[in-house]
Amino acid sequence: MSKQYIKVPSFTTINEIIDKEYTLSATQYKSLCIKNNNKKILADFLDRELKRSDLGYEVGSENYVDYSSYKFIKTKALQPESYLPNITKESLQYITPKSYIKTN
């Protein structure tokens, strides 16, 4: 993405810091600026309201194993500032094949 669309503020206020839950990470204060009257928020592209079940289901720690071809991504992999999951040792867990649920 071109840097011309990314606004990087040169200062911030205490209220913005509080709103961002006291994070001092500079990337948290960047914003996307596109001069376009046709822009939509992401939720406008959904054909229905999201439900709690859209978050998936916890398989339970009894199904965690040292290695498997099936993996469970924990919610700590999801970050509010990015659409890409942050996969770490803590955010990904191998699970038994029998606990895998195909959700389409």
N, C-alpha and C positions, 0 to 999 in steps of 0.2 A: 504494500500500500504506500502510496506517495506521502512524503512528509508534509505536503501542503494541506493534507486533510487532518493532520494530527495537531491539536492545540496543546502546547506545553506551557502551563502558567509559570510566570516568573516569581510569583509569590502565592501564598495561601493564607486563609484566615483561621483563627482558632475554631470557629464554628464548622468549617470544612473538615478540619482535623478530627473534631468530635464526631461529625457525620460519618467519617471514614473509620470510625472505631479506633482512633488514635494511631493509625498507621502513618509512618513517615516515609514510606516507599514512594519515590517520585512517580513510578508508573501508575500508581493509584489515582493520580491527579491529572493524568492526560485525558483528553477527550477527543472524540471524533467529530469533525465539523465538515459536513457535506452540504453545499449550497444547492438544495434540490427540494422543490415543493412536493415531490412525489415520494418522499421517504416515509417509511412505516416502521413502527416498532416491531420487534420480532414476534410478539404475541399476536399481531394482526395476521400472521401467516398460518396460524393454527386454525383448524376447523372446529375446535371445541375447547372448552376450559380444561386445564390440566387437573387431574385427580391425584390423590395421594398415592394410588397404586401405580401411577406413572413413574414413581421413584424406584420401583423394583422391590424386591423382597430380600431380607437378610436370610442367608442360608443356615446360620447358626454355627457357632465355633466347633461343634462336634463334627462338622463336615470339612473343616480346614485340614489340609495335608501338606507335607513337605514339597511335593511336586505332583502336578497333574496337567493334562492338556486343557483343563477348564480353569478359568480364573474368575474371581469375584472382585469387582472394583468397589471399594468402599467410598462412602460419600466424602471422605477427606481428600479424595482425588479431585473433587470438583471445586473450582475456585470462582468467586463472583466476578473476577476481572478477566476471565478467559473462557473460551468455549472448548479449549483443549484440556483434557484431564491431566493432572499432575501425577504421573505414575511413579511411586516410590515403593520401598519395601513395606512401608506402613499403610499405603493406600491400595495395594493389590495383594490378594491372598489366593493361593491355589485351593481348589475345592474338589471334593469327590465327584466323579461324573454323575452319580445317582442324584446328587443334590442340584444339578443344573436344571434350570427351567427355561425352555425355549419360549421367548416372549414375542417373537416376530417383530 
